């Protein structure tokens, strides 16, 4: 007799250029590594939604329930912390294990697991330490007025205080801002020796344009928003010289191995994350005592010490009781955009 396929839902919270095909391919590649340890067919189901900040809560919730109605055993997504905070409560309400790949640790819950593509809480410490190491002690901060930007700014303020850095200005902007020339001019008037950008990433483009128009050649550090550069190649030159947080490292052997099989997936942090989540999913399926939603939650907590494709060499991933953050170790990588390429900072 042919068994019923195990269904896995994928919830995209912003429109995908290829409908999510490349993400699904990388996820499937990781899942297939489990081989004969799990022999039942696995069906991936994808739903694309327009969540925040471009879309709405209603659009995300509607897509979530549309996907849940198909009967998935567990879900993958969303990717933006604004939407992860919404989905967290939804998955707890219906009790379905899910893995989001946002940057916010507050998206975690009893049923919501978290593969960290960046970290709202930890990236600011890395950036503050980097400024101090470069002798830059008077940064100005421009951040999105959103759950993402506000949390980054809150954590950066705590981090800079421990290092004796003094913020000359802290300015909140719309995450969908288009013209920031006035903001940049007012920020420059406070005489900072560096600039910190913190946000989802859409507003980083007008910040870069405003800096260029003003002729202000100031050192800039930024959060993982600049990973947008992997998809928006035309934005890279505007970030020339900006140091930022990424999720991939040149010394990671697991990533190098993936590159020989799938250069596209290995070429950016989201492809690597999708591949890793597929591996985690495969391990959970293979270890599950009971193919139920509750059984999958328990099984995910048994996944331990898998070598991660993201992060520096030695980064691992796994979960545990009250531990729903996947990545352990050096998963935040300092890089900069240079001559149209992302280059790892020594």
C-alpha positions in Angstrom: 0.0 0.0 0.0 1.2 3.6 -0.7 1.5 5.7 2.4 0.1 9.2 2.6 2.8 11.8 2.1 4.0 13.8 5.0 3.0 17.4 4.2 5.3 20.3 5.2 4.0 23.9 4.7 6.3 26.8 3.6 5.0 30.3 4.4 6.6 33.1 2.5 5.8 36.5 4.0 6.8 38.6 1.1 6.5 38.0 -2.7 9.1 35.7 -4.2 10.5 36.4 -7.6 10.5 32.7 -8.5 7.5 31.9 -6.4 9.7 30.3 -3.8 11.2 27.7 -6.1 14.8 28.2 -5.2 14.1 28.2 -1.5 12.1 25.0 -1.9 14.9 23.4 -3.9 17.5 24.2 -1.2 15.2 22.9 1.5 14.5 19.7 -0.4 18.3 19.2 -0.9 18.8 19.3 2.8 15.8 17.1 3.6 17.0 14.5 1.1 20.3 14.1 3.0 18.4 11.9 5.5 18.3 9.2 2.9 16.9 5.8 4.0 16.5 6.9 7.6 13.0 8.2 6.6 11.3 6.4 3.7 7.9 8.0 3.6 7.3 10.6 0.8 7.4 14.3 1.9 5.3 16.9 0.1 6.3 20.5 0.3 3.4 23.1 0.0 4.2 26.7 -0.5 2.0 29.8 0.1 3.1 33.3 -0.8 1.8 36.2 1.3 2.3 40.0 1.5 3.1 40.4 5.2 4.4 43.5 7.0 5.8 46.0 6.3 4.8 46.0 2.6 1.5 44.1 3.2 -0.7 43.6 6.2 -1.3 41.4 9.2 -4.6 40.3 7.5 -2.8 39.1 4.4 -0.3 37.0 6.5 -3.0 35.5 8.7 -5.2 34.6 5.7 -2.3 32.9 4.0 -1.3 31.1 7.3 -4.8 29.5 7.7 -4.9 28.7 4.0 -1.7 26.7 4.4 -2.8 25.1 7.6 -6.0 23.9 6.1 -4.0 21.6 3.8 -3.0 19.6 6.8 0.8 20.1 7.1 2.6 18.2 9.9 4.8 21.3 10.5 5.6 24.6 8.8 8.6 26.6 7.7 8.4 30.5 7.9 8.0 33.4 8.0 11.3 35.3 7.5 10.6 38.8 8.8 10.4 39.4 12.5 7.3 41.6 12.3 5.5 38.6 10.9 7.2 36.1 13.1 5.7 37.8 16.1 2.3 37.3 14.5 2.9 33.7 13.4 4.2 32.8 16.8 0.8 33.2 18.4 -0.9 31.5 15.5 1.2 28.3 15.7 0.8 28.2 19.5 -3.0 28.5 19.1 -3.4 25.6 16.7 -0.3 23.7 18.2 1.8 23.1 15.1 5.6 23.0 15.2 7.1 25.6 13.0 10.6 27.0 12.2 10.8 30.7 11.3 14.0 32.2 9.9 13.8 35.8 11.2 16.3 37.7 13.3 14.1 38.1 16.4 14.5 35.8 19.4 11.1 37.0 20.6 9.4 35.0 17.8 10.2 31.8 19.8 7.5 30.0 21.8 6.3 26.6 22.8 5.6 25.6 19.2 7.7 28.1 17.3 11.3 27.3 16.7 13.8 29.7 15.2 16.7 29.5 12.7 18.5 32.8 13.2 19.2 34.6 9.9 20.7 37.4 11.8 19.8 38.5 15.4 18.1 41.7 16.5 19.5 41.1 19.9 23.1 40.0 19.2 24.1 41.9 16.1 24.2 45.3 17.9 26.9 43.9 20.3 29.0 42.8 17.3 28.6 46.2 15.6 29.4 48.1 18.8 32.5 46.0 19.4 33.6 46.6 15.8 33.2 50.4 16.2 35.3 50.3 19.4 38.0 48.2 17.7 38.2 50.8 14.9 38.5 53.6 17.4 35.1 55.0 16.5 33.4 56.2 19.7 30.7 58.7 18.6 28.3 56.9 16.4 25.0 58.3 15.1 22.1 55.8 14.7 19.4 55.7 12.0 16.9 52.9 12.5 13.5 51.8 11.2 10.4 52.7 13.2 9.3 49.1 13.4 9.5 46.0 15.6 12.8 45.2 13.8 14.4 48.6 13.9 13.2 49.5 17.4 14.6 46.2 18.9 17.9 46.7 17.1 18.2 50.2 18.4 17.3 49.2 22.0 20.0 46.5 22.0 22.6 48.7 20.3 22.0 51.4 23.0 22.7 48.7 25.7 25.8 47.4 23.9 27.4 50.8 23.2 26.9 51.9 26.8 29.0 48.9 28.1 31.8 50.0 25.7 31.7 53.7 26.6 30.5 54.7 23.1 28.3 57.9 22.9 25.5 58.2 20.4 25.4 61.7 19.0 21.9 61.1 17.5 19.3 58.4 17.3 16.7 58.9 14.6 13.7 56.7 13.7 12.6 56.5 10.1 9.9 54.8 8.1 10.9 51.4 7.0 9.6 52.4 3.6 11.2 55.8 3.4 12.2 57.1 0.0 14.0 60.4 0.6 16.2 60.7 3.7 18.3 63.7 2.7 17.0 65.8 5.6 17.6 63.1 8.1 21.1 62.6 6.9 21.8 66.3 7.0 20.5 66.7 10.6 22.5 63.6 11.6 25.7 65.0 10.1 25.2 68.2 12.1 25.7 66.2 15.4 29.3 65.6 14.3 29.4 61.8 14.7 32.6 59.9 13.7 30.5 57.0 12.3 27.0 56.0 11.3 25.0 52.9 12.3 22.1 51.7 10.1 19.6 49.3 11.7 16.5 48.1 10.0 14.8 45.6 7.7 16.8 46.9 4.7 14.5 48.7 2.3 15.4 52.1 3.9 19.1 51.4 3.7 18.9 52.3 0.0 17.7 55.9 0.5 20.3 56.3 3.4 23.0 55.4 1.0 21.7 57.7 -1.7 21.4 60.6 0.8 25.0 60.0 1.9 26.2 60.1 -1.7 24.3 63.2 -2.5 25.7 65.0 0.6 29.2 63.9 -0.2 29.5 62.6 3.4 32.2 59.9 3.4 31.5 58.6 6.9 32.3 55.0 8.2 29.1 53.0 8.2 28.2 49.7 10.0 24.9 48.0 9.5 22.9 45.1 10.6 22.1 42.0 8.5 19.7 44.1 6.3 22.5 44.5 3.8 22.0 40.8 2.9 19.4 42.4 0.5 22.5 42.9 -1.7 22.4 39.2 -2.8 19.1 39.9 -4.5 19.3 43.6 -5.3 22.6 43.8 -7.1 22.0 47.5 -8.1 22.1 48.5 -4.4 25.6 47.2 -3.7 27.6 50.1 -5.0 25.8 52.5 -2.6 26.9 50.4 0.3 30.6 50.4 -0.8 32.8 50.2 2.3 29.8 49.5 4.7 30.6 46.7 7.1 27.6 44.6 8.0 26.4 41.4 9.6 26.0 38.4 7.3 25.2 34.7 7.8 27.8 33.1 5.6 31.5 32.6 6.1 34.3 31.7 3.6 35.8 29.1 6.0 32.7 27.0 6.5 33.4 23.5 5.2 29.8 22.5 5.1 29.0 25.6 2.9 31.9 24.8 0.6 30.6 21.2 0.2 27.1 22.6 -0.6 28.7 24.9 -3.2 30.0 21.9 -5.2 26.4 20.6 -5.4 24.4 23.8 -5.6 26.3 27.0 -6.1 23.1 29.1 -6.0 22.0 27.9 -2.6 25.6 28.2 -1.2 26.0 31.7 -2.6 23.8 33.5 0.0 22.5 33.2 3.5 18.9 32.4 2.7 19.8 29.5 0.5 22.2 28.1 3.1 19.5 28.6 5.8 16.9 26.8 3.7 19.3 23.9 3.2 20.0 23.8 6.9 16.4 23.8 7.8 15.8 21.0 5.4 18.5 19.0 7.3 16.9 19.8 10.6 13.5 18.8 9.3 15.0 15.5 8.0 16.6 14.7 11.3 13.3 15.5 13.2 11.3 13.2 10.8 13.9 10.4 11.2 13.9 10.7 15.0 10.1 11.1 15.5 8.4 8.4 17.6 5.0 9.6 16.5 4.2 11.4 13.2 1.9 13.9 14.8 2.2 17.6 15.3 3.1 17.1 19.0 5.5 14.3 18.0 7.3 16.7 15.7 7.7 19.3 18.4 9.3 16.7 20.7 11.5 15.4 17.9 12.8 18.8 16.9 14.0 19.2 20.5 16.1 16.0 20.1 18.1 17.5 17.2 21.6 18.3 18.5 25.0 19.5 17.3 24.5 19.3 13.5 27.3 21.2 11.7 25.7 24.4 10.3 26.1 25.7 6.8 25.7 29.3 8.0 28.2 31.0 10.3 31.9 30.5 10.8 33.4 27.0 10.8 32.4 25.2 14.0 28.9 26.7 14.2 26.4 24.0 15.1 22.6 23.8 15.2 20.0 22.0 17.3 17.3 22.5 19.8 16.3 21.4 23.3 13.8 21.8 26.1 13.2 25.6 26.4 15.9 26.1 23.8 14.2 26.9 20.4 17.1 28.9 18.9 18.9 26.7 16.3 22.3 28.2 15.8 25.0 27.9 18.4 28.5 29.6 18.2 29.8 32.1 15.7 26.8 32.4 13.3 27.1 36.2 12.9 29.8 37.0 10.2 31.2 40.5 9.6 31.4 41.3 5.9 31.4 44.4 3.6 30.3 45.2 0.1 33.3 45.9 -2.1 33.5 46.2 -5.9 30.0 44.7 -6.1 30.9 41.7 -4.0 30.4 40.7 -0.4 33.9 40.3 1.2 34.6 38.8 4.6 36.2 41.2 7.1 39.4 39.8 8.6 
